[in-house]
Amino acid sequence: MKKLQVAVIGCGTIANSAHIPAYLKSEAEIRYFCDIIPERADAAVEKYGCGKAVYDYHEILDDPELDAVSVCTPNNVHKDISIDFLKHGKHVLCEKPAARNLEDTIEMQKAQHESGKVLNIGVVNRFNTGVNKLKNLIDKGFFGEIYHVYASFRSARSIPGLGGMFTTKEISGGGVLIDWGVHFLDLIMYCVGDPKAKTVSATTYSKLCDNQNMKDYSYTSMWAGPPDYNGTYDVEEFITGHIRTEGPTINLQGAWAQNIANTEMYIDFLGTKAGARLNYGGNFTIFYGEDNALYESTPKYESTNHFENEINAFLSCIQTGEKLPSHIDTNMVTARLMQALYDSAEAEREVVLD
């Protein structure tokens, strides 16, 4: 059987740390490395010893040998690149978030429906071993009724690439919510069965940094590149929110930056029979009471790399037609929630969803 031919569009951090290594371990072949910065595409060809460097994705849209692409670019071009490849008969795995806002995400969904090709979004936690172990227990009723979920994605001083694409709303669409919160929200909704949201309330803050005082921002390290003090900072660094669904209520606290030194990345699932704390990217601990005693246990299991799981599932579904949990249709749940959270914060009132 002919190996699927793929292209990686955008050769930055997520491509090199996740997508490319996973493809190299898969049954697919990387045909192209594409980046508008030629040095990045050239470096990928040299580093990985395969593929061809291209600097404009339009050049490969009509390649009949190309089957699929990973879109690993900044958020502002996710929509256009994904739609162009779908219209040219290619399957697409687009990194999270699907797009900067709900309107763009709806356009992507429409293009997928019209093309019939695969459009999956990089909500990689749906392919995480521990997350799926926990979800299976929830589905079996081990925890009883899950009535509330609390998510914390908070770090002390970790605004990424200050003044760059992460802190420029025109490019990213938002700050800590669209960067980190998208993973936490999607993970929660996946575990509790994607219940319909009824109301959303949120407040966002940019208190520790803004366009005027970027040079005064203190930090210990800055992932996504060094500060660009001539750049833009117009996104939120902190969010607090409350969501009512037809299932559990959800509270969230997210911070790229806060004047608390602790980093807290976890999700608590509160059930009537038991509860669980999931350490983001790690294991989970179960808490329960029985026979007038309290117990806790941390399940032991063998984990597999969730990016490899995601890439392998993407390649498989191209051939089988299986609709994955990361399909654009499922991703609309999280996209609508994020838009509602931002809308609520802007309007300073609760948002009621249809």
C-alpha positions in Angstrom: 0.0 0.0 0.0 1.3 3.5 -1.0 2.4 5.6 2.0 0.4 8.7 2.6 2.2 11.8 1.6 2.0 14.8 4.0 3.2 18.3 4.2 3.9 20.3 7.4 2.8 23.9 7.0 4.7 26.1 9.4 8.0 24.8 10.8 8.1 26.4 14.2 8.0 25.1 17.7 4.9 22.8 17.6 5.9 21.4 14.3 9.4 20.4 15.5 8.4 19.3 18.9 5.3 17.3 18.0 4.1 16.9 14.5 7.3 16.2 12.6 8.7 13.6 15.1 5.3 11.9 15.1 5.1 11.7 11.3 8.7 10.3 11.2 7.6 7.5 13.4 4.4 6.8 11.4 3.7 5.0 8.2 3.4 8.3 6.3 6.1 10.2 4.4 6.8 13.9 4.8 6.8 15.3 1.2 7.1 19.0 2.0 8.3 21.3 4.7 6.7 24.7 4.2 7.4 28.0 5.9 7.3 31.7 4.9 10.7 32.0 6.6 12.9 30.1 4.1 15.5 29.3 6.7 13.0 27.3 8.7 11.9 25.1 5.9 15.5 24.6 4.7 16.6 23.7 8.2 13.8 21.1 8.5 14.9 19.4 5.3 18.5 19.3 6.5 17.6 18.2 10.0 15.2 15.4 9.2 16.8 14.2 5.9 13.6 14.1 3.9 11.1 16.2 2.1 11.4 19.3 0.0 11.5 22.9 1.3 8.8 25.3 0.0 8.1 28.8 1.0 4.5 29.4 -0.2 1.9 26.7 0.4 0.0 27.7 -2.7 2.7 26.0 -4.7 1.7 22.6 -3.5 -2.1 22.8 -3.4 -2.5 21.0 -6.7 0.1 18.3 -6.1 -1.8 15.1 -6.9 0.6 13.1 -4.8 0.0 15.1 -1.6 -2.7 13.5 0.6 -2.7 15.6 3.8 -1.2 18.5 5.7 -0.6 19.6 9.3 -1.2 23.3 9.8 1.2 24.5 12.4 1.1 28.2 11.7 0.0 31.3 13.8 -3.7 31.3 14.6 -4.6 34.1 12.1 -3.9 32.0 9.1 -5.4 28.7 10.3 -8.7 29.4 8.5 -7.4 30.3 5.1 -4.7 27.6 4.8 -7.1 24.9 6.0 -9.9 25.9 3.7 -7.5 26.2 0.7 -6.2 22.7 1.2 -9.7 21.2 1.8 -10.9 22.8 -1.4 -8.0 21.2 -3.3 -8.9 17.8 -2.0 -6.4 17.4 0.9 -7.0 16.2 4.4 -6.1 18.6 7.2 -4.9 18.4 10.8 -5.0 22.0 12.1 -3.3 22.9 15.4 -5.5 24.3 18.1 -7.3 26.6 18.3 -9.2 26.0 15.1 -9.2 29.8 14.5 -9.1 33.1 16.2 -12.9 33.3 16.7 -16.1 31.4 16.2 -17.0 33.0 12.9 -13.8 31.8 11.3 -14.2 28.3 12.8 -17.7 28.1 11.3 -16.2 28.9 7.9 -13.8 26.0 8.4 -16.5 23.6 9.3 -18.5 24.6 6.2 -15.5 24.0 4.0 -15.1 20.6 5.5 -18.7 19.6 5.0 -18.5 20.8 1.3 -15.2 19.0 0.6 -15.9 15.8 2.5 -12.2 15.7 3.4 -11.0 15.2 7.0 -10.6 18.3 9.1 -9.3 17.5 12.6 -8.2 20.1 15.2 -5.1 19.5 17.4 -6.9 19.0 20.7 -4.3 16.4 21.6 -5.6 15.6 25.1 -8.3 13.6 23.5 -5.5 11.2 22.6 -3.8 11.2 26.0 -3.7 7.8 27.8 -4.4 9.2 31.3 -7.3 11.4 30.0 -8.9 8.4 28.3 -8.5 6.2 31.4 -10.2 8.9 33.5 -13.0 9.3 30.9 -13.6 5.6 30.8 -14.1 5.6 34.6 -16.5 8.6 34.3 -18.5 6.8 31.5 -18.8 3.7 33.6 -20.3 5.6 36.5 -17.4 5.0 38.9 -17.6 8.6 40.2 -21.4 8.7 40.2 -22.8 12.0 38.9 -20.1 14.5 38.0 -21.7 17.7 39.2 -18.8 20.2 39.1 -15.4 20.6 37.4 -12.7 23.1 38.4 -9.8 23.9 36.1 -6.6 25.7 37.1 -4.1 26.7 34.4 -2.1 29.2 36.2 1.6 30.2 36.1 3.5 33.0 37.8 5.3 34.9 35.0 5.1 33.1 31.7 3.6 35.5 29.1 5.0 33.9 25.9 7.1 35.9 23.5 6.1 39.3 24.9 5.2 41.7 22.1 5.0 38.9 19.5 2.3 36.8 17.9 1.0 35.3 21.2 0.3 38.7 22.7 -1.1 40.4 19.5 -4.8 39.8 19.3 -4.9 40.4 15.5 -2.7 37.3 15.2 -3.7 35.1 18.1 -7.3 36.0 18.8 -6.7 36.2 22.6 -4.3 35.4 25.4 -4.2 32.7 28.0 -7.7 31.4 27.3 -7.1 30.7 23.6 -3.6 29.5 24.2 -3.9 27.3 27.3 -7.6 27.4 28.2 -8.6 25.8 24.9 -6.9 22.6 25.9 -8.4 22.6 29.4 -11.9 23.3 28.2 -11.8 20.7 25.4 -10.4 18.1 27.8 -13.2 18.8 30.3 -16.0 18.6 27.7 -14.5 15.4 26.3 -14.4 13.7 29.7 -18.0 14.7 30.6 -19.6 13.9 27.3 -19.7 17.3 25.6 -22.8 18.5 27.4 -24.7 21.5 26.0 -23.6 24.8 27.6 -26.5 27.0 28.9 -24.9 30.1 30.4 -21.3 31.5 30.5 -19.8 34.3 32.6 -16.2 35.5 32.6 -13.9 38.3 33.4 -10.5 38.9 31.9 -7.6 41.0 33.1 -4.4 42.5 31.7 -3.0 44.0 34.9 0.6 43.0 35.0 1.5 44.1 31.5 0.2 46.2 28.6 1.5 48.1 25.6 2.8 50.9 27.8 4.7 49.0 30.4 6.2 45.9 28.7 9.7 46.9 29.6 8.7 46.9 33.3 7.4 43.3 33.2 9.5 41.0 35.3 10.0 37.3 34.3 12.3 34.4 34.9 12.0 32.9 31.4 10.0 33.5 28.3 9.1 30.7 26.0 8.1 31.5 22.3 11.0 33.9 21.9 12.5 36.9 23.6 10.5 40.1 24.2 9.8 42.6 21.4 9.3 45.8 23.2 8.2 47.5 20.0 5.5 44.9 19.5 2.0 44.6 20.8 0.4 43.5 24.0 -3.4 43.6 23.8 -4.6 40.2 25.1 -5.6 38.9 28.5 -3.1 37.4 30.9 -5.7 36.2 33.4 -9.3 34.9 33.1 -11.9 33.6 35.6 -15.0 32.0 34.3 -18.2 30.0 35.2 -20.1 27.8 32.8 -23.5 26.1 33.4 -24.1 23.1 31.2 -26.8 20.4 31.0 -24.3 18.3 32.9 -21.8 19.7 35.5 -21.0 23.3 36.2 -17.5 24.4 35.3 -15.2 26.9 37.0 -11.9 28.0 35.5 -9.0 30.2 36.6 -6.2 30.8 34.0 -3.1 32.9 34.2 -0.1 33.5 32.1 1.0 35.9 34.7 0.0 36.4 38.4 1.7 37.6 41.6 1.6 34.1 43.0 4.8 32.0 42.4 3.1 28.7 42.2 2.3 27.0 38.9 -1.0 25.0 39.1 -2.1 23.0 36.1 -4.8 20.6 37.1 -8.5 19.7 36.8 -10.7 18.5 39.6 -13.7 16.3 38.7 -16.2 16.2 41.6 -18.6 13.3 41.7 -21.2 12.0 44.1 -19.3 8.7 44.6 -15.7 9.8 44.1 -13.6 12.7 42.8 -10.4 12.9 40.8 -7.6 15.4 40.3 -6.0 15.2 36.9 -2.5 16.7 36.7 -2.4 18.3 33.3 -0.2 16.2 31.0 0.3 13.6 33.8 -1.5 11.1 36.0 -4.6 11.4 38.1 -5.6 10.6 41.7 -8.9 9.3 42.8 -10.5 10.3 46.2 -13.4 8.5 47.8 -15.0 7.6 51.1 -16.1 4.1 52.3 -16.8 2.4 55.6 -16.2 5.7 57.5 -12.8 6.1 56.0 -11.3 8.2 53.3 -9.1 6.8 50.6 -7.0 8.0 47.7 -5.2 6.2 44.9 -3.2 7.0 41.8 -3.8 4.4 39.0 -0.7 3.0 37.3 -0.7 2.5 33.6 1.5 2.5 30.6 1.3 5.7 28.6 1.9 6.4 24.9 2.8 9.7 23.4 -0.4 11.6 22.8 1.0 13.5 19.7 2.0 10.2 18.1 -1.5 8.8 19.0 -3.1 11.9 17.4 -1.0 11.7 14.2 -1.6 8.0 13.8 -5.3 8.4 14.4 -5.4 11.2 11.8 -3.6 9.1 9.2 -5.8 6.1 10.0 -9.1 8.0 9.7 -8.1 9.2 6.2 -8.1 5.6 5.1 -11.1 4.3 7.1 -13.4 7.3 7.1 -13.7 7.1 10.9 -14.9 10.4 12.5 -12.5 11.1 15.4 -13.3 13.0 18.6 -11.1 15.8 17.3 -13.2 16.4 14.2 -14.2 20.0 13.5 -17.8 19.2 14.3 -16.9 18.2 17.8 -14.5 21.1 18.2 -17.4 23.5 17.7 -18.4 22.8 21.3 -15.1 24.3 22.6 -15.1 27.1 20.0 -18.5 28.3 21.1 -17.5 28.2 24.7 -14.4 30.2 24.2 -16.3 32.8 22.1 -18.9 33.0 24.8 -16.3 33.5 27.5 -14.7 36.4 25.6 -18.1 37.9 24.7 -19.1 37.8 28.4 -15.9 39.4 29.5 -16.2 42.2 26.9 -19.9 42.8 27.8 -19.4 42.5 31.5 -22.4 40.3 31.9 -23.5 36.7 31.7 -24.1 35.2 28.2 -27.1 32.9 27.6 -26.4 30.3 24.9 -29.1 28.9 22.6 
